[in-house]
Amino acid sequence: MSVEIFTDGACRGNPGPGGWAALLRKGDTEKMISGAQETSTNNQMELMAAIQGLEQLKKTCARNPDYRLSVRTAGYYPVDCRMEA
């Protein structure tokens, strides 16, 4: 079974008020999660979307190691910061 997470985050101004969202999809089942912060940066919101998506996955799929995971981000920062770590 495959699980997909689609993420995005943004803020108005940098720093400024920001928000994030993630869509989790497993087969025909989808779950949308989102959040906001009064003061943030665009990079913080991009990362928060990916982190929260993975946290939700941990809660729902932790007992099945056979899932194939795909995380798709709207920005490059969540991937770039991971590659540079």
Backbone as CSV, one residue per row, in Angstrom:
resi,resn,N_x,N_y,N_z,CA_x,CA_y,CA_z,C_x,C_y,C_z
1,MET,0.857,-1.174,0.000,0.000,0.000,0.000,0.896,1.227,0.000
2,SER,0.539,2.228,-0.770,1.314,3.463,-0.784,0.562,4.574,-0.066
3,VAL,1.340,5.463,0.528,0.812,6.627,1.215,1.503,7.840,0.614
4,GLU,0.720,8.854,0.272,1.263,10.080,-0.278,0.939,11.236,0.652
5,ILE,1.896,12.154,0.795,1.679,13.380,1.545,2.027,14.543,0.629
6,PHE,1.094,15.457,0.459,1.292,16.669,-0.332,1.304,17.845,0.637
7,THR,2.337,18.690,0.575,2.474,19.760,1.555,2.700,21.120,0.908
8,ASP,2.332,22.172,1.650,2.650,23.537,1.248,2.581,24.429,2.477
9,GLY,3.340,25.491,2.457,3.327,26.475,3.522,3.709,27.825,2.950
10,ALA,3.224,28.880,3.570,3.527,30.227,3.092,3.273,31.224,4.211
11,CYS,3.755,32.441,4.014,3.438,33.507,4.956,3.304,34.818,4.193
12,ARG,2.601,35.741,4.798,2.429,37.075,4.230,3.482,37.953,4.873
13,GLY,4.433,38.395,4.066,5.617,39.045,4.603,6.580,37.948,5.018
14,ASN,7.797,38.306,5.304,8.769,37.286,5.691,9.756,37.899,6.673
15,PRO,9.479,37.921,7.969,8.443,37.162,8.665,7.084,37.854,8.623
16,GLY,6.081,37.074,8.967,4.714,37.557,9.015,3.776,36.428,9.386
17,PRO,2.475,36.677,9.325,1.518,35.604,9.608,1.625,34.516,8.535
18,GLY,1.589,33.264,8.975,1.776,32.176,8.016,0.845,31.010,8.270
19,GLY,0.793,30.138,7.290,-0.030,28.946,7.398,0.587,27.790,6.640
20,TRP,0.124,26.613,6.956,0.609,25.402,6.303,-0.555,24.433,6.119
21,ALA,-0.388,23.507,5.204,-1.400,22.471,4.996,-0.716,21.219,4.459
22,ALA,-1.334,20.090,4.750,-0.856,18.815,4.216,-2.062,17.933,3.897
23,LEU,-1.993,17.280,2.775,-3.014,16.319,2.375,-2.375,14.941,2.422
24,LEU,-2.971,14.048,3.207,-2.498,12.666,3.285,-3.450,11.794,2.488
25,ARG,-2.895,10.936,1.640,-3.732,10.071,0.812,-3.239,8.628,0.918
26,LYS,-4.164,7.748,1.250,-3.902,6.299,1.290,-5.038,5.649,0.525
27,GLY,-4.735,5.171,-0.677,-5.786,4.602,-1.525,-6.816,5.665,-1.858
28,ASP,-8.086,5.380,-1.571,-9.161,6.335,-1.829,-9.457,7.239,-0.630
29,THR,-8.698,7.080,0.437,-8.941,7.854,1.653,-7.997,9.052,1.720
30,GLU,-8.563,10.224,1.989,-7.765,11.437,2.118,-8.062,12.132,3.441
31,LYS,-7.036,12.780,3.979,-7.197,13.571,5.199,-6.419,14.866,5.021
32,MET,-7.075,16.006,5.281,-6.433,17.311,5.175,-6.174,17.839,6.578
33,ILE,-4.957,18.323,6.807,-4.626,18.977,8.070,-4.028,20.338,7.744
34,SER,-4.165,21.284,8.656,-3.615,22.620,8.425,-3.410,23.332,9.747
35,GLY,-2.667,24.410,9.689,-2.422,25.199,10.876,-1.873,26.558,10.492
36,ALA,-1.718,27.408,11.490,-1.232,28.763,11.251,-0.434,29.250,12.445
37,GLN,0.399,30.257,12.202,1.143,30.929,13.256,1.059,32.428,13.009
38,GLU,0.978,33.182,14.085,0.858,34.634,13.971,2.107,35.248,13.346
39,THR,3.277,34.739,13.735,4.541,35.220,13.176,5.388,34.023,12.782
40,SER,5.803,33.988,11.530,6.609,32.874,11.040,7.369,33.329,9.807
41,THR,8.108,32.408,9.222,8.737,32.652,7.928,8.196,31.626,6.935
42,ASN,8.413,31.892,5.675,7.975,30.952,4.653,8.628,29.587,4.863
43,ASN,9.919,29.575,5.160,10.621,28.304,5.371,10.052,27.537,6.561
44,GLN,9.730,28.243,7.646,9.133,27.574,8.803,7.822,26.901,8.438
45,MET,6.993,27.564,7.648,5.698,27.003,7.288,5.847,25.834,6.322
46,GLU,6.801,25.914,5.404,7.065,24.788,4.499,7.479,23.554,5.309
47,LEU,8.382,23.746,6.265,8.821,22.629,7.098,7.714,22.111,7.996
48,MET,6.925,23.016,8.567,5.848,22.600,9.461,4.845,21.709,8.725
49,ALA,4.545,22.038,7.484,3.614,21.220,6.703,4.143,19.795,6.557
50,ALA,5.422,19.665,6.230,6.008,18.331,6.069,6.082,17.590,7.407
51,ILE,6.483,18.283,8.450,6.595,17.656,9.771,5.236,17.174,10.269
52,GLN,4.231,18.024,10.168,2.905,17.645,10.657,2.305,16.511,9.824
53,GLY,2.562,16.524,8.526,2.100,15.415,7.684,2.721,14.099,8.110
54,LEU,4.023,14.117,8.386,4.703,12.908,8.837,4.240,12.491,10.227
55,GLU,3.975,13.453,11.101,3.461,13.127,12.438,2.107,12.416,12.346
56,GLN,1.226,12.891,11.481,-0.069,12.246,11.303,0.108,10.830,10.774
57,LEU,1.031,10.668,9.857,1.297,9.347,9.298,1.801,8.406,10.385
58,LYS,2.646,8.912,11.241,3.168,8.110,12.338,2.039,7.598,13.219
59,LYS,1.031,8.440,13.422,-0.097,8.055,14.261,-0.978,6.998,13.600
60,THR,-1.141,7.078,12.280,-2.092,6.197,11.607,-1.467,4.951,10.988
61,CYS,-0.179,4.991,10.668,0.433,3.875,9.942,1.620,3.244,10.663
62,ALA,1.826,3.586,11.922,3.016,3.128,12.641,3.105,1.615,12.753
63,ARG,1.985,0.945,12.755,2.013,-0.506,12.970,2.170,-1.319,11.680
64,ASN,2.299,-0.645,10.552,2.433,-1.368,9.295,3.682,-0.904,8.549
65,PRO,4.784,-1.654,8.653,6.033,-1.254,8.004,6.033,-1.452,6.492
66,ASP,4.967,-1.979,5.920,4.936,-2.271,4.493,4.458,-1.111,3.638
67,TYR,4.121,0.028,4.243,3.667,1.178,3.471,4.826,1.793,2.706
68,ARG,4.538,2.210,1.486,5.503,2.951,0.677,5.126,4.424,0.774
69,LEU,6.058,5.278,1.157,5.778,6.679,1.424,6.328,7.581,0.336
70,SER,5.509,8.551,-0.076,5.915,9.589,-1.017,5.511,10.931,-0.423
71,VAL,6.477,11.842,-0.268,6.186,13.183,0.232,6.467,14.159,-0.896
72,ARG,5.467,14.962,-1.218,5.603,15.950,-2.296,5.392,17.339,-1.717
73,THR,6.365,18.196,-1.930,6.297,19.544,-1.395,6.138,20.557,-2.522
74,ALA,5.502,21.679,-2.214,5.347,22.737,-3.204,6.633,23.552,-3.328
75,GLY,7.475,23.528,-2.305,8.727,24.290,-2.326,9.923,23.365,-2.239
76,TYR,11.089,23.910,-2.522,12.323,23.124,-2.475,12.943,23.074,-1.083
77,TYR,12.594,24.010,-0.214,13.279,24.114,1.074,13.206,22.836,1.918
78,PRO,12.050,22.196,2.079,12.049,20.969,2.904,12.974,19.881,2.366
79,VAL,13.153,19.810,1.072,14.049,18.817,0.483,15.487,19.281,0.599
80,ASP,15.751,20.544,0.254,17.113,21.075,0.296,17.704,21.039,1.696
81,CYS,16.925,21.421,2.713,17.480,21.439,4.066,17.785,20.017,4.526
82,ARG,17.027,19.053,4.098,17.281,17.649,4.461,18.537,17.139,3.767
83,MET,18.723,17.519,2.521,19.883,17.064,1.757,21.184,17.678,2.290
84,GLU,21.096,18.879,2.863,22.281,19.556,3.361,22.618,19.176,4.795
85,ALA,21.708,18.507,5.479,21.930,18.181,6.897,23.012,17.144,7.081
